[in-house]
Amino acid sequence: MEENERREIHELGSSLARSEDGVIHCLTIVGQVEGHQLLPSDSKSTKYEHVMPLLACVEESDEIDGLLVLLNTAGGDVEAGLAIAELIAGMKKPTASLVLGGGHSIGVPLAVSASRSFIAPSAAMTIHPVRLNGVVIGVPQTYNYFARIQDRIVHFVTENARISEADFRSLMMRTGEMANDVGSVIDGREAVACGLIDELGSLSDALDYLHGQIRARRAAQTPPA
């Protein structure tokens, strides 16, 4: 492994997987997505200012054929997470996401942003309404602000997954399932059954999907003899 690749794994949680089928960029999104506010030094985080330019480079690189996003998230900054998800959803290169362990809150849009989403059977996704840290002013404008952010997330998820808006909002607002909270925790099979995630799978399944898409893309770009 080259020194530059070691640095990328250590600093950015990313690496290149090379094979005869193509080159796949592996990106990990773990812990909390860090946005405009710095998280404590003892918290695992994924910094959006690292991920966003990296995704632009992956899309533009002639060397890289596809993107694999490995997700184990504990939520984080909603705006930053949604920005990353929007970038992934807008890529032309083949993309796949794999939820491992869990995808909390903003991890849901990140999971569905890829052209094909996978989840391990033992993984879980936590879906709940938008929260805000810091001072909250008790006025109607604050409620409207929350509602508009939540609408953006709901629309993004339902546009990039097979779940209906009504079903997703129902999971988001469910009571009696989470202690002292509103929302749902669904395992891998439930996530696929409701249409939130495309299919159950493992690392090999996600890679097989990407390799197939890369071969199809190359065939479409090859001029006829």
Disulfide bonds with the S-S distance in Angstrom:
none
